[in-house]
Amino acid sequence: MHDLMAHFITPAAERIWESAGSVITEEGEISLEPKDDEGWSEVIFGAQVIIESSYSLKRSDRSLGREDWVTFSSLLEPIGRQALQAAEAKNSEALFQIGADLYQACVACHNVYMKK
């Protein structure tokens, strides 16, 4: 599970999180919105991975009959679809809120299943 999260799901989520909002530096505010089609394609890819992750995480060999695991995993599909729509529309503002929803879904599951 660690490898799936570390090499598949986390990088996909980061593509979404790193494509919305801004950072403030000494030089001023810098938008994180992708600057070109290639950048938006990376966000689209990340959203598609999040969608597919929902199905992968719900496999019986991963869920092990745990209904709460299936519930947490199911949260990813609609969030991924929203991220996909926002990325296809090049809507960084929508991605900002969707990224917050994705973060909350991840934290909810990690609070139950992640070893501390």
N, C-alpha and C positions, 0 to 999 in steps of 0.2 A: 504494500500500500504506500509506503514511503516513496518508492521510486515513481509510482504513478503520480503522486502529488508533486514531488519535487521536479520531475522532468516533463510532465504533461500538463497538469491542471494549473499549478502555480504560474508557469510562464505564460499560459493563455490568459489567466486573470490579470497578470501584470500588463499585458498588451492593452487591456481595457483600462485599467487604473492609470496607466502612464499616458493616456490619450485624451485626458479631460482635466479641466482645471488649469491652474497656473502656479508658478512658483515666483517668489519675490527674492531678488538678489540685490546686491548693491547697485547693479546697473539698471534695475527696474523690474517690472513684472514680465515674466516670460510665459506665454501660452504653451500648454502641452499638446494642443491640438495638432494632429498630423499635418504636415506641410504639403504633401503630395499624394498621388494615387497609391504609390508604393506603401506609404505610411498607413493609409486607410486600409489597404489590403491586409496589412499585418493585424489590424484591429478586427477585420472581418474573419481572418483565420482564427484569432483568439476566441471570438464569439462562437465560431463553429466547433472549436475544441470544447468549450464549456458545454454546449448543447450535447455533444457526443459523450462527454464525461458523465452526464446524468445517467445515460443508459449503461455505461461501463461500470459505474459505481453500484448500480442496482443488480448486477449479475448475482446469481445465487451464491457463487463461491466467494463473493465479497460481502454481500449483505448478511449471509449466515442466518437468515430468518428474523433479523432484527428490524422490526417495523419502523422504529425511529430512524434507523440508517436509511431506509428506503425513503422516508419522508424528507430527510435532509437532502438526499441525493436528488429527489424530484424537484427541489427548489431551483436547481441549476438550469433545467431546460427552459422554463419561461424567461428567466433572467438572460440566458444566452440568446434566446430569440429576440428579446428586446434590444440587446446589445448589437446583434446582427442588423436589425432594422435601422438602428441609430447610426451604425458605421456605414451602412450602404447609403444612408441619407447625408452622411458626413456631418452629423449633428453632435458636436462635442458637448454641448450643454446637456442633452439627453443622456449621453454616456456618463456624465458626472453623477447623475442620480442613479443610473443603472449600476455604476461602479459601487456606489454606497450600498445598494441592495445586494450586490454580489458579495461585498465584504461582510455584511451582516449574516448572509447565509453561510459563508465559510466559518465565521466566528461561532455561530450557533452550533455547528457540527463539531468544530475543534474543541469547544468547551466540554463536550461530552466524550469525544473519542481520542483526542490528541493526548499522548502521554506527556506528562509535565516533567 
